[in-house]
Amino acid sequence: MTEPADPDRLRRWRLVLGGGDDGTGRALSEEDRGVDAVLSALYDEREESTRGGDRRGANLAASAPRVARWLGDIRRYFPGSVVQVMQRDAVDRLGLTRMLLEPELLSAVEPDVHLVGTLLSLNGVLPEETKETARTVVRTVVTQLEERLAERTRAAVRGALDRAARTQRPRAADIDWARTVHKNLRHYSPELKTIVPERLVGFGRRQHSVQREVILAVDQSGSMAESVVYSGLFGAVLASMRALSTKFVAFDTAVADLTEHLADPVDLLFGTQLGGGTDINRALAYCQGLIERPEQTLLVLISDLYEGGVREDLLRRVGELVGSGVQVVTLLALSDSGAPFYDHENAAALAELGVPAFACTPDLFPDLMAAAIRREDLARWSATAMAT
């Protein structure tokens, strides 16, 4: 005996299959017909049965009013996370970059990191009347990211710097009593009914001078768009800390020092130029010239390691940096987009030089910076962090 079909399951299949003669025999409600229409406009590539009809997806690109209505419809029918995916698909599948060049359409788009990356790649061709809208969109996303990540980053870095300054002969005002008690529990005196500390643990006097030099060298080739957005945000956050001297270097085949823009991450991001080739060695040569205290310098290279320059020169330069005492870390991606594409051969060669290369999510970056400041084994840290 055949079990009765689940109506909701048939509905979902009907929406997936699209079209009228789909074999489910399921009629759609008025709202479901609206959902079906916006899905068909983007994903249905079949020929329409009407005379002279083009592909349904192509119809979405027919006019700006049609695009504007479609953007409003998807926000009506789907949650924000799904809306962002559909917007990205519209840009990729239908070439709707035009909608990002018109203020009215751009203002209707749900802002997210991927949209910011697309806007940055179009920076050079944005019409004057769209630029202010584009900056507003980017500012919205940056503000959201700051609320999520900025204070966590500052707290993690401050904690690591304080621990790095810990001393075993602290001044009275600098004694860490909780750690001191923990370290001296075995020295409890029954007669005195108290702990007699033999080892004081505390922090050195707070330093107002720069304790670490941080250089972010960021690959701005087209495949690194999301990483550029997060790098710009973190660069601005690190630059806001007096204990760090932070520099931001963006590169493709040329090098752009954007350190002066770190006070405003939006200005920083619009200073990047997504696209083009990659010359990592040239970028590292520039960074090498910025280093004043090698043993106090952390150089974070954010790149997929596809080198367009001379590979041997790149590896030689990395070896020089490591040999001088610079702590070099390579992030193959700084994003939430899953496993990155990268040059495995160059990653392996860097690992042999003592430079770990791994991907990192934005949520893990504060902990990574703290581990790097404490000079932990970052290859081991990465393996543990990714496993949890």
Summary of the structure (lengths in Angstrom):
residues: 388
radius of gyration: 26.9
end to end distance: 47.3
largest distance: 101.1
contacts: 1192
relative contact order: 0.08
helix: 55%
strand: 12%
